[in-house]
Amino acid sequence: MLASPMLTAVKINAAKPAEKAYKLADSGGLFLLVQPSGAKLWRYKFRLGGVEGLDALGSYPEVTLAQARQAHGESRRLVSQGINPVADRKQRKQALFQANLARDKGSFAAIAAEWSAATEKGLRPATLKQRERELRNDLLPKFKARQISDISRVEITKLLKVVEERAPEVARNLRNYLWSIFEYAIDSGLITANPVPTVRVLKKRDQTKHPALSPDQIGEFLRKLDDRALMNDQTRIAMLLVMLTTCRKTEIIGGKWEEIDLDAGVWEIPDGRMKNKLPHWVPLSRQATSLLRELRKLTPANQALLFPNRRDPRRSMANRSLNAVMERLGYGGEGTPHGMRAAFSTHFNEEFAGGDEKAKAGKEAVEYCLSHMPMGMTRAAYNRYAYKKERRAIMQEWADTLDMLRKQE
């Protein structure tokens, strides 16, 4: 005949708290721990590999005597197989958590949206728009509804190779986005390894510099720009300002009227719109000032942007508009808006070719005109007005040089 269980519901209910915790034993290492607070906790004491362990099986009356014995039996079975029941329970809970997490937020679209929101701070609006466009065009159509844990390295590599054939730089951007998205998924507990291939799967970046027009081509290009029948006035002025100010294309088309003092002949571009994150002081030549006054008459008084987008005036002119101008006028592949900066640099570095102090100062002033800082970043941040007199003279000389090239047939 089997011995009667040591514990009964009557005995458990009758147990009163004492000054110190005490145990009521059942069988096989199962006991009820009665706390001074009155709490009654089920515990299973076991040994595994000579090491003592304690398994928490819940509290009474939430877990009844029968339920405690059932849980105890399952834990004893694990111990007999050499498995720690405490560790096993943690693993099963973690697996359940992972399954629920994957079901609720494990799709690529969901994790990409979270990553995008978490990393957008500090990025320029143009950078954000580019990132959103590339995600929308190339990644979401392929992976949107997929569980992020199911996406393999092979299919990521295949996608990147396809995009690379069309747009190598976009493929590089996509690889960087994917790497960051999967790292975010790792931090979120969705996956444990990053399947994104190394950058070696893509061809090396073409280091060819932005093509620049020769002086003769610049003159010809300016004469074509003067034909107002070929493009609208705003686009023509934007292209001319790129040439006259030597600013980057994005700095011009993203310009705001509040940055410009026409009476003083100065354009101060804030750090948030600059590639190097440093504010840029731009002295305006007579020609640049005249163009901006012409543009002011074409722009509504309440319009903040110099070159608003025709479809949405709250946004700037499309990023490729000026490249399209050069292509339309027959200079695609021969020159780019950015190449105008190279033409400016070449012209003045030849002028300041000597090794004396005057030539050295001239070269430094040219670098400031291009918003290249020939010194430590910290010092540059406090010295953006350096060489003001020289820079103003250089920019006026450059504007006059462009006028001269325009007149040469």
Residue pairs with C-beta under 8 A, 6 or more apart in sequence:
5 26
5 27
5 69
6 24
6 25
6 26
6 27
7 24
7 25
7 26
7 32
7 65
8 65
9 64
9 65
11 24
12 24
12 32
12 40
12 60
12 65
15 24
15 32
15 34
15 40
16 34
17 34
17 35
17 36
17 37
17 38
18 34
18 36
19 36
20 36
21 33
21 34
21 35
21 36
22 33
22 34
23 31
23 32
23 33
23 34
23 43
24 31
24 32
24 34
25 31
26 32
26 65
26 68
26 69
26 72
28 72
28 76
29 44
29 45
29 46
29 72
29 76
30 42
30 43
30 44
30 57
30 68
30 69
30 72
31 42
31 43
31 44
31 45
32 40
32 41
32 42
32 43
32 60
32 68
33 40
33 41
33 42
33 43
34 40
35 41
39 59
40 59
40 60
40 61
41 56
41 58
41 59
41 60
42 56
42 57
42 58
42 59
42 60
42 63
42 68
42 71
42 72
43 54
43 55
43 56
43 57
44 54
44 55
44 57
44 71
44 72
44 75
44 76
44 85
45 52
45 53
45 54
45 55
46 52
46 53
46 54
46 55
46 75
46 76
46 79
46 85
47 53
47 79
48 79
48 82
48 84
49 82
53 84
53 85
53 86
54 86
55 75
55 85
55 86
55 89
56 86
57 63
57 68
57 71
57 72
57 75
58 67
58 68
58 71
60 68
63 71
74 85
75 85
78 84
78 85
78 88
79 85
97 189
98 189
98 190
101 188
101 189
101 190
102 147
102 149
102 190
105 111
105 114
105 188
105 190
106 147
106 148
106 149
106 190
107 144
107 145
107 146
107 147
107 148
108 139
108 140
108 143
108 144
108 145
108 146
108 147
108 148
108 151
108 181
109 140
109 143
109 144
109 145
111 148
111 181
111 184
111 185
111 188
111 190
112 135
112 139
112 140
112 181
114 184
114 188
115 180
115 181
115 184
116 131
116 132
116 135
118 184
119 180
120 128
123 131
124 272
124 273
126 250
126 254
126 316
126 319
130 173
130 319
131 173
131 177
134 170
134 173
134 174
134 177
135 177
138 159
138 163
138 170
138 174
139 159
139 174
139 177
139 178
142 159
143 151
148 181
148 182
148 185
148 190
148 191
149 190
149 191
151 195
152 195
153 195
153 196
153 197
156 178
156 195
156 196
156 197
157 197
157 201
159 174
160 171
160 174
160 175
160 197
160 201
160 202
161 171
161 201
163 170
163 171
163 174
164 171
164 202
164 203
168 202
168 203
168 205
168 206
169 205
171 202
172 199
172 202
172 205
175 196
175 197
175 199
175 201
175 202
178 196
179 194
179 196
182 191
182 194
182 195
182 196
183 194
185 191
186 192
186 193
186 194
209 339
209 342
210 336
210 338
210 339
210 341
210 342
211 333
211 334
211 335
211 336
211 339
212 335
212 336
212 339
212 340
212 342
212 343
212 346
213 221
213 331
213 334
213 335
213 339
213 340
213 343
215 343
215 347
215 405
216 405
216 408
217 331
217 334
217 335
218 243
218 343
218 402
218 405
219 405
219 406
219 407
219 408
221 326
221 329
221 331
221 335
222 240
222 243
222 402
222 405
222 406
223 406
224 230
224 329
224 330
225 231
225 236
225 239
225 240
225 329
226 406
228 236
230 328
230 329
231 325
231 328
233 294
233 295
233 298
234 295
234 298
234 307
234 317
235 317
235 321
235 322
235 325
237 291
237 292
237 294
237 295
238 252
238 253
238 306
238 307
238 317
238 321
238 322
239 322
239 325
239 337
240 291
241 247
241 252
241 288
241 291
241 292
242 249
242 252
242 322
242 337
242 340
243 340
243 402
244 285
244 287
244 288
244 291
244 395
244 398
244 399
244 402
245 252
245 267
245 282
245 284
245 288
245 395
246 340
246 341
246 344
246 369
246 370
246 395
246 398
247 269
247 280
247 282
247 371
248 275
248 338
248 341
248 371
249 319
249 322
249 323
249 337
249 338
250 273
250 319
251 269
251 273
251 274
251 280
252 306
252 307
253 306
253 307
253 316
253 317
253 319
253 321
253 322
254 273
254 305
254 316
255 267
255 269
255 305
255 306
255 307
256 304
256 305
256 306
257 296
257 299
257 303
257 304
257 305
257 306
258 304
259 267
259 268
259 269
259 270
260 266
260 267
260 268
260 284
260 292
260 306
261 267
261 268
262 284
262 289
262 292
262 293
262 296
265 283
265 284
265 285
265 286
265 289
265 392
266 281
266 282
266 283
266 284
267 282
267 284
268 279
268 280
268 281
268 282
269 279
269 280
269 282
270 279
271 277
271 278
271 279
274 280
274 371
275 371
276 371
276 373
276 377
278 371
278 373
278 377
278 380
278 381
278 384
279 384
280 371
280 384
281 384
281 385
281 388
281 391
282 395
283 388
283 391
283 392
283 395
283 396
284 292
284 395
285 395
285 396
285 398
285 399
285 400
286 396
286 399
287 399
287 402
287 403
288 395
288 399
292 306
295 306
299 306
299 308
303 313
305 313
305 315
305 316
307 316
307 317
308 314
308 315
308 316
308 317
309 315
309 316
309 317
309 318
322 337
323 336
323 337
326 332
326 335
326 336
326 337
341 370
344 366
344 369
344 370
344 398
345 366
345 370
347 398
347 401
348 362
348 363
348 366
348 394
348 398
349 363
349 366
351 362
352 358
352 359
352 360
352 362
352 363
352 366
353 359
361 387
361 390
362 390
362 394
364 374
364 386
364 387
365 387
365 390
365 391
365 394
366 394
367 373
367 374
368 374
368 384
368 386
368 387
368 391
369 391
369 394
369 395
373 380
375 383
